[in-house]
Amino acid sequence: AILIPDNEIEARAAMELPDKNALILVYCRSGRRSAGAAEQLIGMGYTNVYDFGGIADWPYDTVSGKT
């Protein structure tokens, strides 16, 4: 997993996501930022981007890295 804030996608995507055909799953808390980020990645030529929407609506268990 790679955390790239939506306002940093343009600056960081080429270096951190070099394979434009790799599977990219995008999500955020509510779904608004992930939708914009997915559209931006597609506009940059990424071909396998899926917007999962908001994690707040995720019906399954989650694991946090925070202790």
mmCIF file of the N, C-alpha and C atoms, coordinates in Angstrom:
data_MODEL
# 
_entry.id   MODEL 
# 
loop_
_atom_site.group_PDB 
_atom_site.id 
_atom_site.type_symbol 
_atom_site.label_atom_id 
_atom_site.label_alt_id 
_atom_site.label_comp_id 
_atom_site.label_asym_id 
_atom_site.label_entity_id 
_atom_site.label_seq_id 
_atom_site.pdbx_PDB_ins_code 
_atom_site.Cartn_x 
_atom_site.Cartn_y 
_atom_site.Cartn_z 
_atom_site.occupancy 
_atom_site.B_iso_or_equiv 
_atom_site.pdbx_formal_charge 
_atom_site.auth_seq_id 
_atom_site.auth_comp_id 
_atom_site.auth_asym_id 
_atom_site.auth_atom_id 
_atom_site.pdbx_PDB_model_num 
ATOM 1   N N  . ALA A 1 1  ? 0.841   -1.179 0.000   1.00 0.00 ? 1  ALA A N  1 
ATOM 2   C CA . ALA A 1 1  ? 0.000   0.000  0.000   1.00 0.00 ? 1  ALA A CA 1 
ATOM 3   C C  . ALA A 1 1  ? 0.887   1.244  0.000   1.00 0.00 ? 1  ALA A C  1 
ATOM 4   N N  . ILE A 1 2  ? 0.444   2.250  -0.706  1.00 0.00 ? 2  ILE A N  1 
ATOM 5   C CA . ILE A 1 2  ? 1.166   3.519  -0.763  1.00 0.00 ? 2  ILE A CA 1 
ATOM 6   C C  . ILE A 1 2  ? 0.169   4.630  -0.454  1.00 0.00 ? 2  ILE A C  1 
ATOM 7   N N  . LEU A 1 3  ? 0.507   5.455  0.527   1.00 0.00 ? 3  LEU A N  1 
ATOM 8   C CA . LEU A 1 3  ? -0.333  6.605  0.852   1.00 0.00 ? 3  LEU A CA 1 
ATOM 9   C C  . LEU A 1 3  ? 0.145   7.802  0.040   1.00 0.00 ? 3  LEU A C  1 
ATOM 10  N N  . ILE A 1 4  ? -0.723  8.270  -0.840  1.00 0.00 ? 4  ILE A N  1 
ATOM 11  C CA . ILE A 1 4  ? -0.447  9.500  -1.583  1.00 0.00 ? 4  ILE A CA 1 
ATOM 12  C C  . ILE A 1 4  ? -1.668  10.392 -1.431  1.00 0.00 ? 4  ILE A C  1 
ATOM 13  N N  . PRO A 1 5  ? -1.564  11.473 -0.658  1.00 0.00 ? 5  PRO A N  1 
ATOM 14  C CA . PRO A 1 5  ? -2.688  12.392 -0.525  1.00 0.00 ? 5  PRO A CA 1 
ATOM 15  C C  . PRO A 1 5  ? -3.135  12.908 -1.891  1.00 0.00 ? 5  PRO A C  1 
ATOM 16  N N  . ASP A 1 6  ? -4.418  13.152 -2.033  1.00 0.00 ? 6  ASP A N  1 
ATOM 17  C CA . ASP A 1 6  ? -4.962  13.555 -3.330  1.00 0.00 ? 6  ASP A CA 1 
ATOM 18  C C  . ASP A 1 6  ? -4.293  14.795 -3.892  1.00 0.00 ? 6  ASP A C  1 
ATOM 19  N N  . ASN A 1 7  ? -3.858  15.701 -3.030  1.00 0.00 ? 7  ASN A N  1 
ATOM 20  C CA . ASN A 1 7  ? -3.233  16.929 -3.528  1.00 0.00 ? 7  ASN A CA 1 
ATOM 21  C C  . ASN A 1 7  ? -1.763  16.737 -3.904  1.00 0.00 ? 7  ASN A C  1 
ATOM 22  N N  . GLU A 1 8  ? -1.238  15.500 -3.762  1.00 0.00 ? 8  GLU A N  1 
ATOM 23  C CA . GLU A 1 8  ? 0.142   15.217 -4.128  1.00 0.00 ? 8  GLU A CA 1 
ATOM 24  C C  . GLU A 1 8  ? 0.257   14.234 -5.296  1.00 0.00 ? 8  GLU A C  1 
ATOM 25  N N  . ILE A 1 9  ? -0.866  13.810 -5.860  1.00 0.00 ? 9  ILE A N  1 
ATOM 26  C CA . ILE A 1 9  ? -0.852  12.794 -6.912  1.00 0.00 ? 9  ILE A CA 1 
ATOM 27  C C  . ILE A 1 9  ? -0.023  13.234 -8.106  1.00 0.00 ? 9  ILE A C  1 
ATOM 28  N N  . GLU A 1 10 ? -0.253  14.416 -8.592  1.00 0.00 ? 10 GLU A N  1 
ATOM 29  C CA . GLU A 1 10 ? 0.463   14.871 -9.790  1.00 0.00 ? 10 GLU A CA 1 
ATOM 30  C C  . GLU A 1 10 ? 1.967   14.882 -9.562  1.00 0.00 ? 10 GLU A C  1 
ATOM 31  N N  . ALA A 1 11 ? 2.411   15.301 -8.388  1.00 0.00 ? 11 ALA A N  1 
ATOM 32  C CA . ALA A 1 11 ? 3.839   15.416 -8.107  1.00 0.00 ? 11 ALA A CA 1 
ATOM 33  C C  . ALA A 1 11 ? 4.499   14.065 -7.824  1.00 0.00 ? 11 ALA A C  1 
ATOM 34  N N  . ARG A 1 12 ? 3.765   13.108 -7.255  1.00 0.00 ? 12 ARG A N  1 
ATOM 35  C CA . ARG A 1 12 ? 4.384   11.865 -6.787  1.00 0.00 ? 12 ARG A CA 1 
ATOM 36  C C  . ARG A 1 12 ? 4.071   10.622 -7.606  1.00 0.00 ? 12 ARG A C  1 
ATOM 37  N N  . ALA A 1 13 ? 3.037   10.639 -8.413  1.00 0.00 ? 13 ALA A N  1 
ATOM 38  C CA . ALA A 1 13 ? 2.594   9.425  -9.099  1.00 0.00 ? 13 ALA A CA 1 
ATOM 39  C C  . ALA A 1 13 ? 3.671   8.821  -9.991  1.00 0.00 ? 13 ALA A C  1 
ATOM 40  N N  . ALA A 1 14 ? 4.329   9.616  -10.797 1.00 0.00 ? 14 ALA A N  1 
ATOM 41  C CA . ALA A 1 14 ? 5.313   9.064  -11.741 1.00 0.00 ? 14 ALA A CA 1 
ATOM 42  C C  . ALA A 1 14 ? 6.431   8.317  -11.020 1.00 0.00 ? 14 ALA A C  1 
ATOM 43  N N  . MET A 1 15 ? 6.874   8.828  -9.876  1.00 0.00 ? 15 MET A N  1 
ATOM 44  C CA . MET A 1 15 ? 7.962   8.188  -9.148  1.00 0.00 ? 15 MET A CA 1 
ATOM 45  C C  . MET A 1 15 ? 7.473   6.976  -8.345  1.00 0.00 ? 15 MET A C  1 
ATOM 46  N N  . GLU A 1 16 ? 6.325   7.083  -7.708  1.00 0.00 ? 16 GLU A N  1 
ATOM 47  C CA . GLU A 1 16 ? 5.863   6.030  -6.814  1.00 0.00 ? 16 GLU A CA 1 
ATOM 48  C C  . GLU A 1 16 ? 4.967   4.995  -7.496  1.00 0.00 ? 16 GLU A C  1 
ATOM 49  N N  . LEU A 1 17 ? 4.433   5.341  -8.658  1.00 0.00 ? 17 LEU A N  1 
ATOM 50  C CA . LEU A 1 17 ? 3.578   4.427  -9.422  1.00 0.00 ? 17 LEU A CA 1 
ATOM 51  C C  . LEU A 1 17 ? 4.086   4.379  -10.868 1.00 0.00 ? 17 LEU A C  1 
ATOM 52  N N  . PRO A 1 18 ? 5.289   3.841  -11.081 1.00 0.00 ? 18 PRO A N  1 
ATOM 53  C CA . PRO A 1 18 ? 5.893   3.918  -12.416 1.00 0.00 ? 18 PRO A CA 1 
ATOM 54  C C  . PRO A 1 18 ? 5.199   3.068  -13.487 1.00 0.00 ? 18 PRO A C  1 
ATOM 55  N N  . ASP A 1 19 ? 4.520   1.989  -13.078 1.00 0.00 ? 19 ASP A N  1 
ATOM 56  C CA . ASP A 1 19 ? 3.858   1.098  -14.041 1.00 0.00 ? 19 ASP A CA 1 
ATOM 57  C C  . ASP A 1 19 ? 2.430   1.579  -14.271 1.00 0.00 ? 19 ASP A C  1 
ATOM 58  N N  . LYS A 1 20 ? 2.202   2.204  -15.408 1.00 0.00 ? 20 LYS A N  1 
ATOM 59  C CA . LYS A 1 20 ? 0.874   2.762  -15.686 1.00 0.00 ? 20 LYS A CA 1 
ATOM 60  C C  . LYS A 1 20 ? -0.181  1.703  -15.977 1.00 0.00 ? 20 LYS A C  1 
ATOM 61  N N  . ASN A 1 21 ? 0.230   0.429  -16.066 1.00 0.00 ? 21 ASN A N  1 
ATOM 62  C CA . ASN A 1 21 ? -0.727  -0.661 -16.268 1.00 0.00 ? 21 ASN A CA 1 
ATOM 63  C C  . ASN A 1 21 ? -0.964  -1.478 -14.997 1.00 0.00 ? 21 ASN A C  1 
ATOM 64  N N  . ALA A 1 22 ? -0.314  -1.106 -13.898 1.00 0.00 ? 22 ALA A N  1 
ATOM 65  C CA . ALA A 1 22 ? -0.477  -1.833 -12.634 1.00 0.00 ? 22 ALA A CA 1 
ATOM 66  C C  . ALA A 1 22 ? -1.879  -1.600 -12.069 1.00 0.00 ? 22 ALA A C  1 
ATOM 67  N N  . LEU A 1 23 ? -2.369  -2.557 -11.328 1.00 0.00 ? 23 LEU A N  1 
ATOM 68  C CA . LEU A 1 23 ? -3.653  -2.421 -10.642 1.00 0.00 ? 23 LEU A CA 1 
ATOM 69  C C  . LEU A 1 23 ? -3.516  -1.389 -9.529  1.00 0.00 ? 23 LEU A C  1 
ATOM 70  N N  . ILE A 1 24 ? -4.364  -0.373 -9.545  1.00 0.00 ? 24 ILE A N  1 
ATOM 71  C CA . ILE A 1 24 ? -4.350  0.677  -8.529  1.00 0.00 ? 24 ILE A CA 1 
ATOM 72  C C  . ILE A 1 24 ? -5.745  0.768  -7.929  1.00 0.00 ? 24 ILE A C  1 
ATOM 73  N N  . LEU A 1 25 ? -5.837  0.546  -6.621  1.00 0.00 ? 25 LEU A N  1 
ATOM 74  C CA . LEU A 1 25 ? -7.088  0.647  -5.883  1.00 0.00 ? 25 LEU A CA 1 
ATOM 75  C C  . LEU A 1 25 ? -7.028  1.920  -5.051  1.00 0.00 ? 25 LEU A C  1 
ATOM 76  N N  . VAL A 1 26 ? -7.996  2.792  -5.237  1.00 0.00 ? 26 VAL A N  1 
ATOM 77  C CA . VAL A 1 26 ? -7.984  4.101  -4.586  1.00 0.00 ? 26 VAL A CA 1 
ATOM 78  C C  . VAL A 1 26 ? -9.152  4.187  -3.603  1.00 0.00 ? 26 VAL A C  1 
ATOM 79  N N  . TYR A 1 27 ? -8.851  4.689  -2.390  1.00 0.00 ? 27 TYR A N  1 
ATOM 80  C CA . TYR A 1 27 ? -9.925  4.910  -1.418  1.00 0.00 ? 27 TYR A CA 1 
ATOM 81  C C  . TYR A 1 27 ? -9.553  6.064  -0.501  1.00 0.00 ? 27 TYR A C  1 
ATOM 82  N N  . CYS A 1 28 ? -10.532 6.594  0.167   1.00 0.00 ? 28 CYS A N  1 
ATOM 83  C CA . CYS A 1 28 ? -10.335 7.636  1.165   1.00 0.00 ? 28 CYS A CA 1 
ATOM 84  C C  . CYS A 1 28 ? -11.399 7.426  2.248   1.00 0.00 ? 28 CYS A C  1 
ATOM 85  N N  . ARG A 1 29 ? -11.616 8.394  3.081   1.00 0.00 ? 29 ARG A N  1 
ATOM 86  C CA . ARG A 1 29 ? -12.589 8.238  4.159   1.00 0.00 ? 29 ARG A CA 1 
ATOM 87  C C  . ARG A 1 29 ? -14.026 8.250  3.646   1.00 0.00 ? 29 ARG A C  1 
ATOM 88  N N  . SER A 1 30 ? -14.363 9.252  2.843   1.00 0.00 ? 30 SER A N  1 
ATOM 89  C CA . SER A 1 30 ? -15.761 9.417  2.446   1.00 0.00 ? 30 SER A CA 1 
ATOM 90  C C  . SER A 1 30 ? -16.058 9.048  0.989   1.00 0.00 ? 30 SER A C  1 
ATOM 91  N N  . GLY A 1 31 ? -15.040 9.045  0.131   1.00 0.00 ? 31 GLY A N  1 
ATOM 92  C CA . GLY A 1 31 ? -15.247 8.737  -1.279  1.00 0.00 ? 31 GLY A CA 1 
ATOM 93  C C  . GLY A 1 31 ? -15.072 9.911  -2.212  1.00 0.00 ? 31 GLY A C  1 
ATOM 94  N N  . ARG A 1 32 ? -15.143 11.127 -1.704  1.00 0.00 ? 32 ARG A N  1 
ATOM 95  C CA . ARG A 1 32 ? -15.014 12.313 -2.551  1.00 0.00 ? 32 ARG A CA 1 
ATOM 96  C C  . ARG A 1 32 ? -13.599 12.462 -3.095  1.00 0.00 ? 32 ARG A C  1 
ATOM 97  N N  . ARG A 1 33 ? -12.606 12.387 -2.227  1.00 0.00 ? 33 ARG A N  1 
ATOM 98  C CA . ARG A 1 33 ? -11.216 12.553 -2.672  1.00 0.00 ? 33 ARG A CA 1 
ATOM 99  C C  . ARG A 1 33 ? -10.749 11.385 -3.529  1.00 0.00 ? 33 ARG A C  1 
ATOM 100 N N  . SER A 1 34 ? -11.202 10.187 -3.211  1.00 0.00 ? 34 SER A N  1 
ATOM 101 C CA . SER A 1 34 ? -10.776 9.028  -4.005  1.00 0.00 ? 34 SER A CA 1 
ATOM 102 C C  . SER A 1 34 ? -11.310 9.118  -5.430  1.00 0.00 ? 34 SER A C  1 
ATOM 103 N N  . ALA A 1 35 ? -12.522 9.622  -5.595  1.00 0.00 ? 35 ALA A N  1 
ATOM 104 C CA . ALA A 1 35 ? -13.085 9.774  -6.942  1.00 0.00 ? 35 ALA A CA 1 
ATOM 105 C C  . ALA A 1 35 ? -12.239 10.741 -7.768  1.00 0.00 ? 35 ALA A C  1 
ATOM 106 N N  . GLY A 1 36 ? -11.867 11.866 -7.168  1.00 0.00 ? 36 GLY A N  1 
ATOM 107 C CA . GLY A 1 36 ? -11.034 12.841 -7.870  1.00 0.00 ? 36 GLY A CA 1 
ATOM 108 C C  . GLY A 1 36 ? -9.647  12.304 -8.153  1.00 0.00 ? 36 GLY A C  1 
ATOM 109 N N  . ALA A 1 37 ? -9.081  11.571 -7.204  1.00 0.00 ? 37 ALA A N  1 
ATOM 110 C CA . ALA A 1 37 ? -7.745  11.002 -7.385  1.00 0.00 ? 37 ALA A CA 1 
ATOM 111 C C  . ALA A 1 37 ? -7.751  9.955  -8.495  1.00 0.00 ? 37 ALA A C  1 
ATOM 112 N N  . ALA A 1 38 ? -8.785  9.121  -8.527  1.00 0.00 ? 38 ALA A N  1 
ATOM 113 C CA . ALA A 1 38 ? -8.884  8.101  -9.579  1.00 0.00 ? 38 ALA A CA 1 
ATOM 114 C C  . ALA A 1 38 ? -9.002  8.763  -10.954 1.00 0.00 ? 38 ALA A C  1 
ATOM 115 N N  . GLU A 1 39 ? -9.816  9.788  -11.059 1.00 0.00 ? 39 GLU A N  1 
ATOM 116 C CA . GLU A 1 39 ? -9.959  10.509 -12.325 1.00 0.00 ? 39 GLU A CA 1 
ATOM 117 C C  . GLU A 1 39 ? -8.635  11.139 -12.747 1.00 0.00 ? 39 GLU A C  1 
ATOM 118 N N  . GLN A 1 40 ? -7.920  11.682 -11.774 1.00 0.00 ? 40 GLN A N  1 
ATOM 119 C CA . GLN A 1 40 ? -6.637  12.312 -12.076 1.00 0.00 ? 40 GLN A CA 1 
ATOM 120 C C  . GLN A 1 40 ? -5.635  11.274 -12.586 1.00 0.00 ? 40 GLN A C  1 
ATOM 121 N N  . LEU A 1 41 ? -5.570  10.123 -11.930 1.00 0.00 ? 41 LEU A N  1 
ATOM 122 C CA . LEU A 1 41 ? -4.660  9.069  -12.371 1.00 0.00 ? 41 LEU A CA 1 
ATOM 123 C C  . LEU A 1 41 ? -4.999  8.593  -13.786 1.00 0.00 ? 41 LEU A C  1 
ATOM 124 N N  . ILE A 1 42 ? -6.272  8.422  -14.061 1.00 0.00 ? 42 ILE A N  1 
ATOM 125 C CA . ILE A 1 42 ? -6.699  8.016  -15.406 1.00 0.00 ? 42 ILE A CA 1 
ATOM 126 C C  . ILE A 1 42 ? -6.291  9.083  -16.430 1.00 0.00 ? 42 ILE A C  1 
ATOM 127 N N  . GLY A 1 43 ? -6.477  10.335 -16.060 1.00 0.00 ? 43 GLY A N  1 
ATOM 128 C CA . GLY A 1 43 ? -6.071  11.435 -16.938 1.00 0.00 ? 43 GLY A CA 1 
ATOM 129 C C  . GLY A 1 43 ? -4.573  11.479 -17.181 1.00 0.00 ? 43 GLY A C  1 
ATOM 130 N N  . MET A 1 44 ? -3.793  10.905 -16.266 1.00 0.00 ? 44 MET A N  1 
ATOM 131 C CA . MET A 1 44 ? -2.340  10.860 -16.400 1.00 0.00 ? 44 MET A CA 1 
ATOM 132 C C  . MET A 1 44 ? -1.883  9.620  -17.169 1.00 0.00 ? 44 MET A C  1 
ATOM 133 N N  . GLY A 1 45 ? -2.841  8.803  -17.624 1.00 0.00 ? 45 GLY A N  1 
ATOM 134 C CA . GLY A 1 45 ? -2.502  7.653  -18.443 1.00 0.00 ? 45 GLY A CA 1 
ATOM 135 C C  . GLY A 1 45 ? -2.491  6.314  -17.738 1.00 0.00 ? 45 GLY A C  1 
ATOM 136 N N  . TYR A 1 46 ? -2.883  6.259  -16.466 1.00 0.00 ? 46 TYR A N  1 
ATOM 137 C CA . TYR A 1 46 ? -2.961  4.977  -15.764 1.00 0.00 ? 46 TYR A CA 1 
ATOM 138 C C  . TYR A 1 46 ? -4.195  4.233  -16.277 1.00 0.00 ? 46 TYR A C  1 
ATOM 139 N N  . THR A 1 47 ? -4.043  2.937  -16.521 1.00 0.00 ? 47 THR A N  1 
ATOM 140 C CA . THR A 1 47 ? -5.077  2.198  -17.239 1.00 0.00 ? 47 THR A CA 1 
ATOM 141 C C  . THR A 1 47 ? -5.882  1.219  -16.408 1.00 0.00 ? 47 THR A C  1 
ATOM 142 N N  . ASN A 1 48 ? -5.454  0.949  -15.176 1.00 0.00 ? 48 ASN A N  1 
ATOM 143 C CA . ASN A 1 48 ? -6.095  -0.096 -14.379 1.00 0.00 ? 48 ASN A CA 1 
ATOM 144 C C  . ASN A 1 48 ? -6.436  0.450  -12.989 1.00 0.00 ? 48 ASN A C  1 
ATOM 145 N N  . VAL A 1 49 ? -7.211  1.541  -12.951 1.00 0.00 ? 49 VAL A N  1 
ATOM 146 C CA . VAL A 1 49 ? -7.521  2.267  -11.724 1.00 0.00 ? 49 VAL A CA 1 
ATOM 147 C C  . VAL A 1 49 ? -8.963  1.976  -11.306 1.00 0.00 ? 49 VAL A C  1 
ATOM 148 N N  . TYR A 1 50 ? -9.132  1.622  -10.019 1.00 0.00 ? 50 TYR A N  1 
ATOM 149 C CA . TYR A 1 50 ? -10.468 1.357  -9.483  1.00 0.00 ? 50 TYR A CA 1 
ATOM 150 C C  . TYR A 1 50 ? -10.676 2.194  -8.234  1.00 0.00 ? 50 TYR A C  1 
ATOM 151 N N  . ASP A 1 51 ? -11.770 2.922  -8.184  1.00 0.00 ? 51 ASP A N  1 
ATOM 152 C CA . ASP A 1 51 ? -12.119 3.746  -7.031  1.00 0.00 ? 51 ASP A CA 1 
ATOM 153 C C  . ASP A 1 51 ? -12.989 2.928  -6.093  1.00 0.00 ? 51 ASP A C  1 
ATOM 154 N N  . PHE A 1 52 ? -12.476 2.618  -4.902  1.00 0.00 ? 52 PHE A N  1 
ATOM 155 C CA . PHE A 1 52 ? -13.241 1.874  -3.895  1.00 0.00 ? 52 PHE A CA 1 
ATOM 156 C C  . PHE A 1 52 ? -14.187 2.778  -3.121  1.00 0.00 ? 52 PHE A C  1 
ATOM 157 N N  . GLY A 1 53 ? -14.043 4.086  -3.283  1.00 0.00 ? 53 GLY A N  1 
ATOM 158 C CA . GLY A 1 53 ? -14.910 5.009  -2.571  1.00 0.00 ? 53 GLY A CA 1 
ATOM 159 C C  . GLY A 1 53 ? -14.462 5.226  -1.146  1.00 0.00 ? 53 GLY A C  1 
ATOM 160 N N  . GLY A 1 54 ? -15.433 5.407  -0.254  1.00 0.00 ? 54 GLY A N  1 
ATOM 161 C CA . GLY A 1 54 ? -15.128 5.735  1.131   1.00 0.00 ? 54 GLY A CA 1 
ATOM 162 C C  . GLY A 1 54 ? -14.975 4.524  2.025   1.00 0.00 ? 54 GLY A C  1 
ATOM 163 N N  . ILE A 1 55 ? -13.901 4.512  2.797   1.00 0.00 ? 55 ILE A N  1 
ATOM 164 C CA . ILE A 1 55 ? -13.673 3.419  3.738   1.00 0.00 ? 55 ILE A CA 1 
ATOM 165 C C  . ILE A 1 55 ? -14.745 3.420  4.826   1.00 0.00 ? 55 ILE A C  1 
ATOM 166 N N  . ALA A 1 56 ? -15.371 4.553  5.062   1.00 0.00 ? 56 ALA A N  1 
ATOM 167 C CA . ALA A 1 56 ? -16.443 4.632  6.056   1.00 0.00 ? 56 ALA A CA 1 
ATOM 168 C C  . ALA A 1 56 ? -17.615 3.721  5.681   1.00 0.00 ? 56 ALA A C  1 
ATOM 169 N N  . ASP A 1 57 ? -17.787 3.446  4.399   1.00 0.00 ? 57 ASP A N  1 
ATOM 170 C CA . ASP A 1 57 ? -18.878 2.577  3.931   1.00 0.00 ? 57 ASP A CA 1 
ATOM 171 C C  . ASP A 1 57 ? -18.437 1.133  3.706   1.00 0.00 ? 57 ASP A C  1 
ATOM 172 N N  . TRP A 1 58 ? -17.166 0.834  3.973   1.00 0.00 ? 58 TRP A N  1 
ATOM 173 C CA . TRP A 1 58 ? -16.625 -0.516 3.764   1.00 0.00 ? 58 TRP A CA 1 
ATOM 174 C C  . TRP A 1 58 ? -17.324 -1.477 4.720   1.00 0.00 ? 58 TRP A C  1 
ATOM 175 N N  . PRO A 1 59 ? -17.969 -2.538 4.207   1.00 0.00 ? 59 PRO A N  1 
ATOM 176 C CA . PRO A 1 59 ? -18.766 -3.416 5.067   1.00 0.00 ? 59 PRO A CA 1 
ATOM 177 C C  . PRO A 1 59 ? -17.960 -4.500 5.787   1.00 0.00 ? 59 PRO A C  1 
ATOM 178 N N  . TYR A 1 60 ? -16.647 -4.526 5.575   1.00 0.00 ? 60 TYR A N  1 
ATOM 179 C CA . TYR A 1 60 ? -15.823 -5.600 6.133   1.00 0.00 ? 60 TYR A CA 1 
ATOM 180 C C  . TYR A 1 60 ? -14.903 -5.068 7.224   1.00 0.00 ? 60 TYR A C  1 
ATOM 181 N N  . ASP A 1 61 ? -14.229 -5.971 7.917   1.00 0.00 ? 61 ASP A N  1 
ATOM 182 C CA . ASP A 1 61 ? -13.289 -5.562 8.948   1.00 0.00 ? 61 ASP A CA 1 
ATOM 183 C C  . ASP A 1 61 ? -12.116 -4.811 8.331   1.00 0.00 ? 61 ASP A C  1 
ATOM 184 N N  . THR A 1 62 ? -11.523 -3.936 9.110   1.00 0.00 ? 62 THR A N  1 
ATOM 185 C CA . THR A 1 62 ? -10.310 -3.227 8.698   1.00 0.00 ? 62 THR A CA 1 
ATOM 186 C C  . THR A 1 62 ? -9.240  -3.436 9.765   1.00 0.00 ? 62 THR A C  1 
ATOM 187 N N  . VAL A 1 63 ? -8.001  -3.235 9.385   1.00 0.00 ? 63 VAL A N  1 
ATOM 188 C CA . VAL A 1 63 ? -6.874  -3.353 10.303  1.00 0.00 ? 63 VAL A CA 1 
ATOM 189 C C  . VAL A 1 63 ? -6.142  -2.020 10.300  1.00 0.00 ? 63 VAL A C  1 
ATOM 190 N N  . SER A 1 64 ? -5.850  -1.504 11.466  1.00 0.00 ? 64 SER A N  1 
ATOM 191 C CA . SER A 1 64 ? -5.146  -0.238 11.574  1.00 0.00 ? 64 SER A CA 1 
ATOM 192 C C  . SER A 1 64 ? -3.703  -0.488 11.947  1.00 0.00 ? 64 SER A C  1 
ATOM 193 N N  . GLY A 1 65 ? -2.805  0.298  11.377  1.00 0.00 ? 65 GLY A N  1 
ATOM 194 C CA . GLY A 1 65 ? -1.398  0.214  11.728  1.00 0.00 ? 65 GLY A CA 1 
ATOM 195 C C  . GLY A 1 65 ? -1.095  0.934  13.022  1.00 0.00 ? 65 GLY A C  1 
ATOM 196 N N  . LYS A 1 66 ? -2.065  1.646  13.556  1.00 0.00 ? 66 LYS A N  1 
ATOM 197 C CA . LYS A 1 66 ? -1.868  2.395  14.802  1.00 0.00 ? 66 LYS A CA 1 
ATOM 198 C C  . LYS A 1 66 ? -2.112  1.490  15.998  1.00 0.00 ? 66 LYS A C  1 
ATOM 199 N N  . THR A 1 67 ? -1.325  1.682  17.033  1.00 0.00 ? 67 THR A N  1 
ATOM 200 C CA . THR A 1 67 ? -1.518  0.883  18.252  1.00 0.00 ? 67 THR A CA 1 
ATOM 201 C C  . THR A 1 67 ? -1.872  1.752  19.413  1.00 0.00 ? 67 THR A C  1 
# 
